[in-house]
């Protein structure tokens, strides 16, 4: 295997770091949005996140300016926003309120697998043996952690509807990632994130108007406390989750970025132990170690 050039190694390091930081942000974001779900309905959480996120990203874009994009890239990012954010995140929030963070992410493990396969088929990405083994170990370790920590009390609350929402979320997000990867090569991550959010906000607003639910969705935001919670959760999701993940997509393969980003549950473990006082079982720690070994292989393979 030919060693990567210094520039290529720097791009890979940036992409890997961004993907892992994005996973960390989504761990915190899942907890924040779970709390926000006591006040806002899932579509309202999604729309609020998009609107606040556009404000967060619009301000720096005023200073940095916009890059010219082709109609093809605008449409690809638009479709990515509608599928991955408007639909994918709405399904995710529905599942989150029914299953809780860990079972929701466990059921969504279909998404990263679909993304890896789609990246090979549609983006013609090539994975060597080390990278492929790294992806398998990472996903297997994460699944082990999630399954071990889904205790009897949590699994009793599982519903087919909740599982269905989680699986649909994984499929939609996978499609959104592939579409974004096709466009991010020729655009900045900041501008691409803004466009995805704008299309998602437009789609959700039209849906809300058509179903006459837009008013009830946004009514709880008259409470200043709910606005503060939404602003904090959106900041973590937009800058940490969406933007950093597009930075990763820009610099490394979609398959690798997705596998690294799926390590979110590994960051949920210490948060759950510290904030919720949950005990970590030896099997969960072993699963985390397997996933970390997979991440290490992916880093070496780059």
PyMOL commands that set and color helices and strands:
alter all, ss='L'
color gray80, all
select helices_A, chain A and resi 6-36+42-64+71-99+101-107+109-122+129-148+152-155+160-184+189-210+214-222+224-251+254-261+264-275+282-301
alter helices_A, ss='H'
color red, helices_A
deselect
rebuild
show_as cartoon
